[in-house]
Amino acid sequence: MKNVSEFHQKQQHPVRILQFGEGNFLRAFVDYAVDIANEENGFDGSVAVVMPRSGKTDRFSKQNDIFTVCLRGQQHGKVCKENRVITSVKTVVSARDEYDTFIALAHEDALEFVVSNTTEAGIVCDANDKFEDCPPTTFPAKLTKFLYERYTFYKGASDKGLVMLPTELNDNNGKLLQDCVTKYAENWGLEQGFLNWLNQSCKFVDTLVDRIVVGYPEDSIDKIQAELGYEDALLDQAEPFSQWVIGDSTLADRLPLNSSKFHVEFTDHIQAFKEQKVRILNGAHTSMVLGAYLAGLDYVGQCMEDPIIRKALDQTVFGEIVPTVDLPEEKAVAFAQAVYERFENPFVKHALLAIALNSISKWRARVLPTFKDSLAATGKLPKLLTYSLAALLAFYRTSEQGDQCLIGSRTGNTYEIHDDEDKLAFIKDHAALATADYVKAVLGQTDWWGEDLNAVDGLADAVTAHMDRMAEVGVKAHLTELTA
């Protein structure tokens, strides 16, 4: 079978985006978006990809930097399948093995943007990095040297500053990256003119990204390649949903990536979109999965097909979560509906136990703020979010010790509970108490919740009642009562 590059040619566009990271996510997100924007919006740009850590390989050169993104999932109530050949990547270089080639990209006249995805641990400073290193170790240090090369090459020209768009999941990722670059510049004793250029001619913008990228589909690659009619060792599978929220409304005209197939929001209020994702997408997961697992289900897709679990999720999301999101209701509802289609994706098996990891901190971050806002707005405990806290305590309640975990049980099998060591130790020591005492002990852990939840009027009694009823009639029967 022939290679993908024997059927498709690379686009000829100037390099406008430097991309730190060659991994699956950026290829199915940024490179995909640029490919469509060139076609639909006349973006006229290509991407230069930098491998920040890896050595040079022939993976990309064998295919002339061309690869396929396969979308599999549901959109607008229909199964969505798209196979798109991505030809927007101009070159792929290794910062480690091709340092001179990498740093010379700073001379590209049309270059405007820098994107990155180096994991949350990527935006860090290392005191061992030196300006003389070619390259230094961390991504921010590499970026500092790159920006300094551009500054010196163009003699500090104000129109040659770049816009940094990190996609790492850190909070305030743009500000965090800017702080690291500034720290390196100061520690390395670079001139004040460069620092002024960084502050006045460059931008470091917070962004939020959302797309599930599966990567190379080992289990179905033969079928997909037979369908395509060519081999592609870089084939990348993702869900159809995409959202890139960019925290600077002035960039919309300069970066026209919003298209019929890729959703970009330019905003000066990115926090509202972060809240929307955390409360609706993550909050729906966390509020649903622990009780659903105790009810005998194993995957998110099963939850969406189960009429009892689905009804409870509907009332949780649209009755208790969506009203607390600080966005126009139609936007929040549309996002929730898109989340449902993602949960229903038949091409992704998302295990409930995978979502259940570290559920105590997840409930605090994803559900507690919604719980408190709903309580403040209505004057009463939101019954299904209260139930979700009871389901968490029921899921965790065991004194059986495993290997760096606790061992819980449901009808038919046991399961591992993974969380911080001190939290599991506390649960183990208090699990045998009467339910009311167990609940009060857990709710009183102020370092877990940021406050003593026993102070919330009626909460401990309500959680205890939920747990007692689940133990008496089972999770599904209890949810049937709650949602009647």
Secondary structure as a PSIPRED ss2 file (coil, helix, strand):
# PSIPRED VFORMAT (PSIPRED V4.0)

   1 M C   1.000  0.000  0.000
   2 K C   1.000  0.000  0.000
   3 N E   0.000  0.000  1.000
   4 V H   0.000  1.000  0.000
   5 S H   0.000  1.000  0.000
   6 E H   0.000  1.000  0.000
   7 F C   1.000  0.000  0.000
   8 H C   1.000  0.000  0.000
   9 Q C   1.000  0.000  0.000
  10 K C   1.000  0.000  0.000
  11 Q C   1.000  0.000  0.000
  12 Q C   1.000  0.000  0.000
  13 H C   1.000  0.000  0.000
  14 P C   1.000  0.000  0.000
  15 V E   0.000  0.000  1.000
  16 R E   0.000  0.000  1.000
  17 I E   0.000  0.000  1.000
  18 L E   0.000  0.000  1.000
  19 Q E   0.000  0.000  1.000
  20 F E   0.000  0.000  1.000
  21 G C   1.000  0.000  0.000
  22 E C   1.000  0.000  0.000
  23 G C   1.000  0.000  0.000
  24 N H   0.000  1.000  0.000
  25 F H   0.000  1.000  0.000
  26 L H   0.000  1.000  0.000
  27 R H   0.000  1.000  0.000
  28 A H   0.000  1.000  0.000
  29 F H   0.000  1.000  0.000
  30 V H   0.000  1.000  0.000
  31 D H   0.000  1.000  0.000
  32 Y H   0.000  1.000  0.000
  33 A H   0.000  1.000  0.000
  34 V H   0.000  1.000  0.000
  35 D H   0.000  1.000  0.000
  36 I H   0.000  1.000  0.000
  37 A H   0.000  1.000  0.000
  38 N H   0.000  1.000  0.000
  39 E H   0.000  1.000  0.000
  40 E H   0.000  1.000  0.000
  41 N C   1.000  0.000  0.000
  42 G C   1.000  0.000  0.000
  43 F C   1.000  0.000  0.000
  44 D C   1.000  0.000  0.000
  45 G C   1.000  0.000  0.000
  46 S E   0.000  0.000  1.000
  47 V E   0.000  0.000  1.000
  48 A E   0.000  0.000  1.000
  49 V E   0.000  0.000  1.000
  50 V E   0.000  0.000  1.000
  51 M E   0.000  0.000  1.000
  52 P C   1.000  0.000  0.000
  53 R C   1.000  0.000  0.000
  54 S C   1.000  0.000  0.000
  55 G C   1.000  0.000  0.000
  56 K C   1.000  0.000  0.000
  57 T C   1.000  0.000  0.000
  58 D C   1.000  0.000  0.000
  59 R C   1.000  0.000  0.000
  60 F C   1.000  0.000  0.000
  61 S H   0.000  1.000  0.000
  62 K H   0.000  1.000  0.000
  63 Q H   0.000  1.000  0.000
  64 N C   1.000  0.000  0.000
  65 D C   1.000  0.000  0.000
  66 I C   1.000  0.000  0.000
  67 F E   0.000  0.000  1.000
  68 T E   0.000  0.000  1.000
  69 V E   0.000  0.000  1.000
  70 C E   0.000  0.000  1.000
  71 L E   0.000  0.000  1.000
  72 R E   0.000  0.000  1.000
  73 G E   0.000  0.000  1.000
  74 Q E   0.000  0.000  1.000
  75 Q E   0.000  0.000  1.000
  76 H C   1.000  0.000  0.000
  77 G C   1.000  0.000  0.000
  78 K E   0.000  0.000  1.000
  79 V E   0.000  0.000  1.000
  80 C E   0.000  0.000  1.000
  81 K E   0.000  0.000  1.000
  82 E E   0.000  0.000  1.000
  83 N E   0.000  0.000  1.000
  84 R E   0.000  0.000  1.000
  85 V E   0.000  0.000  1.000
  86 I E   0.000  0.000  1.000
  87 T C   1.000  0.000  0.000
  88 S C   1.000  0.000  0.000
  89 V E   0.000  0.000  1.000
  90 K E   0.000  0.000  1.000
  91 T E   0.000  0.000  1.000
  92 V E   0.000  0.000  1.000
  93 V E   0.000  0.000  1.000
  94 S E   0.000  0.000  1.000
  95 A C   1.000  0.000  0.000
  96 R C   1.000  0.000  0.000
  97 D C   1.000  0.000  0.000
  98 E C   1.000  0.000  0.000
  99 Y H   0.000  1.000  0.000
 100 D H   0.000  1.000  0.000
 101 T H   0.000  1.000  0.000
 102 F H   0.000  1.000  0.000
 103 I H   0.000  1.000  0.000
 104 A H   0.000  1.000  0.000
 105 L H   0.000  1.000  0.000
 106 A H   0.000  1.000  0.000
 107 H H   0.000  1.000  0.000
 108 E C   1.000  0.000  0.000
 109 D C   1.000  0.000  0.000
 110 A C   1.000  0.000  0.000
 111 L C   1.000  0.000  0.000
 112 E C   1.000  0.000  0.000
 113 F E   0.000  0.000  1.000
 114 V E   0.000  0.000  1.000
 115 V E   0.000  0.000  1.000
 116 S E   0.000  0.000  1.000
 117 N C   1.000  0.000  0.000
 118 T C   1.000  0.000  0.000
 119 T C   1.000  0.000  0.000
 120 E H   0.000  1.000  0.000
 121 A H   0.000  1.000  0.000
 122 G H   0.000  1.000  0.000
 123 I C   1.000  0.000  0.000
 124 V C   1.000  0.000  0.000
 125 C C   1.000  0.000  0.000
 126 D C   1.000  0.000  0.000
 127 A C   1.000  0.000  0.000
 128 N C   1.000  0.000  0.000
 129 D C   1.000  0.000  0.000
 130 K C   1.000  0.000  0.000
 131 F C   1.000  0.000  0.000
 132 E C   1.000  0.000  0.000
 133 D C   1.000  0.000  0.000
 134 C C   1.000  0.000  0.000
 135 P C   1.000  0.000  0.000
 136 P C   1.000  0.000  0.000
 137 T C   1.000  0.000  0.000
 138 T C   1.000  0.000  0.000
 139 F H   0.000  1.000  0.000
 140 P H   0.000  1.000  0.000
 141 A H   0.000  1.000  0.000
 142 K H   0.000  1.000  0.000
 143 L H   0.000  1.000  0.000
 144 T H   0.000  1.000  0.000
 145 K H   0.000  1.000  0.000
 146 F H   0.000  1.000  0.000
 147 L H   0.000  1.000  0.000
 148 Y H   0.000  1.000  0.000
 149 E H   0.000  1.000  0.000
 150 R H   0.000  1.000  0.000
 151 Y H   0.000  1.000  0.000
 152 T H   0.000  1.000  0.000
 153 F H   0.000  1.000  0.000
 154 Y C   1.000  0.000  0.000
 155 K C   1.000  0.000  0.000
 156 G C   1.000  0.000  0.000
 157 A C   1.000  0.000  0.000
 158 S H   0.000  1.000  0.000
 159 D H   0.000  1.000  0.000
 160 K H   0.000  1.000  0.000
 161 G C   1.000  0.000  0.000
 162 L C   1.000  0.000  0.000
 163 V E   0.000  0.000  1.000
 164 M E   0.000  0.000  1.000
 165 L E   0.000  0.000  1.000
 166 P E   0.000  0.000  1.000
 167 T C   1.000  0.000  0.000
 168 E C   1.000  0.000  0.000
 169 L C   1.000  0.000  0.000
 170 N C   1.000  0.000  0.000
 171 D C   1.000  0.000  0.000
 172 N C   1.000  0.000  0.000
 173 N H   0.000  1.000  0.000
 174 G H   0.000  1.000  0.000
 175 K H   0.000  1.000  0.000
 176 L H   0.000  1.000  0.000
 177 L H   0.000  1.000  0.000
 178 Q H   0.000  1.000  0.000
 179 D H   0.000  1.000  0.000
 180 C H   0.000  1.000  0.000
 181 V H   0.000  1.000  0.000
 182 T H   0.000  1.000  0.000
 183 K H   0.000  1.000  0.000
 184 Y H   0.000  1.000  0.000
 185 A H   0.000  1.000  0.000
 186 E H   0.000  1.000  0.000
 187 N H   0.000  1.000  0.000
 188 W C   1.000  0.000  0.000
 189 G C   1.000  0.000  0.000
 190 L C   1.000  0.000  0.000
 191 E C   1.000  0.000  0.000
 192 Q H   0.000  1.000  0.000
 193 G H   0.000  1.000  0.000
 194 F H   0.000  1.000  0.000
 195 L H   0.000  1.000  0.000
 196 N H   0.000  1.000  0.000
 197 W H   0.000  1.000  0.000
 198 L H   0.000  1.000  0.000
 199 N H   0.000  1.000  0.000
 200 Q H   0.000  1.000  0.000
 201 S H   0.000  1.000  0.000
 202 C C   1.000  0.000  0.000
 203 K E   0.000  0.000  1.000
 204 F E   0.000  0.000  1.000
 205 V C   1.000  0.000  0.000
 206 D C   1.000  0.000  0.000
 207 T E   0.000  0.000  1.000
 208 L E   0.000  0.000  1.000
 209 V E   0.000  0.000  1.000
 210 D E   0.000  0.000  1.000
 211 R C   1.000  0.000  0.000
 212 I C   1.000  0.000  0.000
 213 V E   0.000  0.000  1.000
 214 V E   0.000  0.000  1.000
 215 G E   0.000  0.000  1.000
 216 Y C   1.000  0.000  0.000
 217 P C   1.000  0.000  0.000
 218 E C   1.000  0.000  0.000
 219 D C   1.000  0.000  0.000
 220 S C   1.000  0.000  0.000
 221 I H   0.000  1.000  0.000
 222 D H   0.000  1.000  0.000
 223 K H   0.000  1.000  0.000
 224 I H   0.000  1.000  0.000
 225 Q H   0.000  1.000  0.000
 226 A H   0.000  1.000  0.000
 227 E H   0.000  1.000  0.000
 228 L H   0.000  1.000  0.000
 229 G C   1.000  0.000  0.000
 230 Y C   1.000  0.000  0.000
 231 E E   0.000  0.000  1.000
 232 D C   1.000  0.000  0.000
 233 A C   1.000  0.000  0.000
 234 L C   1.000  0.000  0.000
 235 L C   1.000  0.000  0.000
 236 D E   0.000  0.000  1.000
 237 Q E   0.000  0.000  1.000
 238 A E   0.000  0.000  1.000
 239 E C   1.000  0.000  0.000
 240 P C   1.000  0.000  0.000
 241 F C   1.000  0.000  0.000
 242 S C   1.000  0.000  0.000
 243 Q E   0.000  0.000  1.000
 244 W E   0.000  0.000  1.000
 245 V E   0.000  0.000  1.000
 246 I E   0.000  0.000  1.000
 247 G C   1.000  0.000  0.000
 248 D C   1.000  0.000  0.000
 249 S H   0.000  1.000  0.000
 250 T H   0.000  1.000  0.000
 251 L H   0.000  1.000  0.000
 252 A C   1.000  0.000  0.000
 253 D C   1.000  0.000  0.000
 254 R C   1.000  0.000  0.000
 255 L C   1.000  0.000  0.000
 256 P C   1.000  0.000  0.000
 257 L C   1.000  0.000  0.000
 258 N C   1.000  0.000  0.000
 259 S C   1.000  0.000  0.000
 260 S C   1.000  0.000  0.000
 261 K C   1.000  0.000  0.000
 262 F C   1.000  0.000  0.000
 263 H C   1.000  0.000  0.000
 264 V E   0.000  0.000  1.000
 265 E E   0.000  0.000  1.000
 266 F E   0.000  0.000  1.000
 267 T C   1.000  0.000  0.000
 268 D C   1.000  0.000  0.000
 269 H C   1.000  0.000  0.000
 270 I H   0.000  1.000  0.000
 271 Q H   0.000  1.000  0.000
 272 A H   0.000  1.000  0.000
 273 F H   0.000  1.000  0.000
 274 K H   0.000  1.000  0.000
 275 E H   0.000  1.000  0.000
 276 Q H   0.000  1.000  0.000
 277 K H   0.000  1.000  0.000
 278 V H   0.000  1.000  0.000
 279 R H   0.000  1.000  0.000
 280 I H   0.000  1.000  0.000
 281 L H   0.000  1.000  0.000
 282 N H   0.000  1.000  0.000
 283 G H   0.000  1.000  0.000
 284 A H   0.000  1.000  0.000
 285 H H   0.000  1.000  0.000
 286 T H   0.000  1.000  0.000
 287 S H   0.000  1.000  0.000
 288 M H   0.000  1.000  0.000
 289 V H   0.000  1.000  0.000
 290 L H   0.000  1.000  0.000
 291 G H   0.000  1.000  0.000
 292 A H   0.000  1.000  0.000
 293 Y H   0.000  1.000  0.000
 294 L H   0.000  1.000  0.000
 295 A C   1.000  0.000  0.000
 296 G C   1.000  0.000  0.000
 297 L C   1.000  0.000  0.000
 298 D C   1.000  0.000  0.000
 299 Y E   0.000  0.000  1.000
 300 V H   0.000  1.000  0.000
 301 G H   0.000  1.000  0.000
 302 Q H   0.000  1.000  0.000
 303 C H   0.000  1.000  0.000
 304 M H   0.000  1.000  0.000
 305 E H   0.000  1.000  0.000
 306 D C   1.000  0.000  0.000
 307 P H   0.000  1.000  0.000
 308 I H   0.000  1.000  0.000
 309 I H   0.000  1.000  0.000
 310 R H   0.000  1.000  0.000
 311 K H   0.000  1.000  0.000
 312 A H   0.000  1.000  0.000
 313 L H   0.000  1.000  0.000
 314 D H   0.000  1.000  0.000
 315 Q H   0.000  1.000  0.000
 316 T H   0.000  1.000  0.000
 317 V H   0.000  1.000  0.000
 318 F H   0.000  1.000  0.000
 319 G H   0.000  1.000  0.000
 320 E H   0.000  1.000  0.000
 321 I H   0.000  1.000  0.000
 322 V H   0.000  1.000  0.000
 323 P H   0.000  1.000  0.000
 324 T H   0.000  1.000  0.000
 325 V C   1.000  0.000  0.000
 326 D C   1.000  0.000  0.000
 327 L C   1.000  0.000  0.000
 328 P C   1.000  0.000  0.000
 329 E H   0.000  1.000  0.000
 330 E H   0.000  1.000  0.000
 331 K H   0.000  1.000  0.000
 332 A H   0.000  1.000  0.000
 333 V H   0.000  1.000  0.000
 334 A H   0.000  1.000  0.000
 335 F H   0.000  1.000  0.000
 336 A H   0.000  1.000  0.000
 337 Q H   0.000  1.000  0.000
 338 A H   0.000  1.000  0.000
 339 V H   0.000  1.000  0.000
 340 Y H   0.000  1.000  0.000
 341 E H   0.000  1.000  0.000
 342 R H   0.000  1.000  0.000
 343 F H   0.000  1.000  0.000
 344 E C   1.000  0.000  0.000
 345 N C   1.000  0.000  0.000
 346 P C   1.000  0.000  0.000
 347 F C   1.000  0.000  0.000
 348 V C   1.000  0.000  0.000
 349 K C   1.000  0.000  0.000
 350 H C   1.000  0.000  0.000
 351 A E   0.000  0.000  1.000
 352 L H   0.000  1.000  0.000
 353 L H   0.000  1.000  0.000
 354 A H   0.000  1.000  0.000
 355 I H   0.000  1.000  0.000
 356 A C   1.000  0.000  0.000
 357 L C   1.000  0.000  0.000
 358 N C   1.000  0.000  0.000
 359 S H   0.000  1.000  0.000
 360 I H   0.000  1.000  0.000
 361 S H   0.000  1.000  0.000
 362 K H   0.000  1.000  0.000
 363 W H   0.000  1.000  0.000
 364 R H   0.000  1.000  0.000
 365 A H   0.000  1.000  0.000
 366 R H   0.000  1.000  0.000
 367 V C   1.000  0.000  0.000
 368 L H   0.000  1.000  0.000
 369 P H   0.000  1.000  0.000
 370 T H   0.000  1.000  0.000
 371 F H   0.000  1.000  0.000
 372 K H   0.000  1.000  0.000
 373 D H   0.000  1.000  0.000
 374 S H   0.000  1.000  0.000
 375 L H   0.000  1.000  0.000
 376 A H   0.000  1.000  0.000
 377 A H   0.000  1.000  0.000
 378 T H   0.000  1.000  0.000
 379 G C   1.000  0.000  0.000
 380 K C   1.000  0.000  0.000
 381 L C   1.000  0.000  0.000
 382 P C   1.000  0.000  0.000
 383 K H   0.000  1.000  0.000
 384 L H   0.000  1.000  0.000
 385 L H   0.000  1.000  0.000
 386 T H   0.000  1.000  0.000
 387 Y H   0.000  1.000  0.000
 388 S H   0.000  1.000  0.000
 389 L H   0.000  1.000  0.000
 390 A H   0.000  1.000  0.000
 391 A H   0.000  1.000  0.000
 392 L H   0.000  1.000  0.000
 393 L H   0.000  1.000  0.000
 394 A H   0.000  1.000  0.000
 395 F H   0.000  1.000  0.000
 396 Y H   0.000  1.000  0.000
 397 R C   1.000  0.000  0.000
 398 T C   1.000  0.000  0.000
 399 S C   1.000  0.000  0.000
 400 E C   1.000  0.000  0.000
 401 Q E   0.000  0.000  1.000
 402 G C   1.000  0.000  0.000
 403 D C   1.000  0.000  0.000
 404 Q C   1.000  0.000  0.000
 405 C C   1.000  0.000  0.000
 406 L E   0.000  0.000  1.000
 407 I E   0.000  0.000  1.000
 408 G E   0.000  0.000  1.000
 409 S E   0.000  0.000  1.000
 410 R E   0.000  0.000  1.000
 411 T C   1.000  0.000  0.000
 412 G C   1.000  0.000  0.000
 413 N E   0.000  0.000  1.000
 414 T E   0.000  0.000  1.000
 415 Y E   0.000  0.000  1.000
 416 E E   0.000  0.000  1.000
 417 I E   0.000  0.000  1.000
 418 H C   1.000  0.000  0.000
 419 D C   1.000  0.000  0.000
 420 D C   1.000  0.000  0.000
 421 E H   0.000  1.000  0.000
 422 D H   0.000  1.000  0.000
 423 K H   0.000  1.000  0.000
 424 L H   0.000  1.000  0.000
 425 A H   0.000  1.000  0.000
 426 F H   0.000  1.000  0.000
 427 I H   0.000  1.000  0.000
 428 K H   0.000  1.000  0.000
 429 D H   0.000  1.000  0.000
 430 H H   0.000  1.000  0.000
 431 A C   1.000  0.000  0.000
 432 A C   1.000  0.000  0.000
 433 L C   1.000  0.000  0.000
 434 A C   1.000  0.000  0.000
 435 T H   0.000  1.000  0.000
 436 A H   0.000  1.000  0.000
 437 D H   0.000  1.000  0.000
 438 Y H   0.000  1.000  0.000
 439 V H   0.000  1.000  0.000
 440 K H   0.000  1.000  0.000
 441 A H   0.000  1.000  0.000
 442 V H   0.000  1.000  0.000
 443 L H   0.000  1.000  0.000
 444 G C   1.000  0.000  0.000
 445 Q C   1.000  0.000  0.000
 446 T H   0.000  1.000  0.000
 447 D H   0.000  1.000  0.000
 448 W H   0.000  1.000  0.000
 449 W H   0.000  1.000  0.000
 450 G C   1.000  0.000  0.000
 451 E C   1.000  0.000  0.000
 452 D C   1.000  0.000  0.000
 453 L H   0.000  1.000  0.000
 454 N H   0.000  1.000  0.000
 455 A H   0.000  1.000  0.000
 456 V C   1.000  0.000  0.000
 457 D C   1.000  0.000  0.000
 458 G C   1.000  0.000  0.000
 459 L H   0.000  1.000  0.000
 460 A H   0.000  1.000  0.000
 461 D H   0.000  1.000  0.000
 462 A H   0.000  1.000  0.000
 463 V H   0.000  1.000  0.000
 464 T H   0.000  1.000  0.000
 465 A H   0.000  1.000  0.000
 466 H H   0.000  1.000  0.000
 467 M H   0.000  1.000  0.000
 468 D H   0.000  1.000  0.000
 469 R H   0.000  1.000  0.000
 470 M H   0.000  1.000  0.000
 471 A H   0.000  1.000  0.000
 472 E H   0.000  1.000  0.000
 473 V H   0.000  1.000  0.000
 474 G C   1.000  0.000  0.000
 475 V H   0.000  1.000  0.000
 476 K H   0.000  1.000  0.000
 477 A H   0.000  1.000  0.000
 478 H H   0.000  1.000  0.000
 479 L H   0.000  1.000  0.000
 480 T H   0.000  1.000  0.000
 481 E H   0.000  1.000  0.000
 482 L H   0.000  1.000  0.000
 483 T C   1.000  0.000  0.000
 484 A C   1.000  0.000  0.000
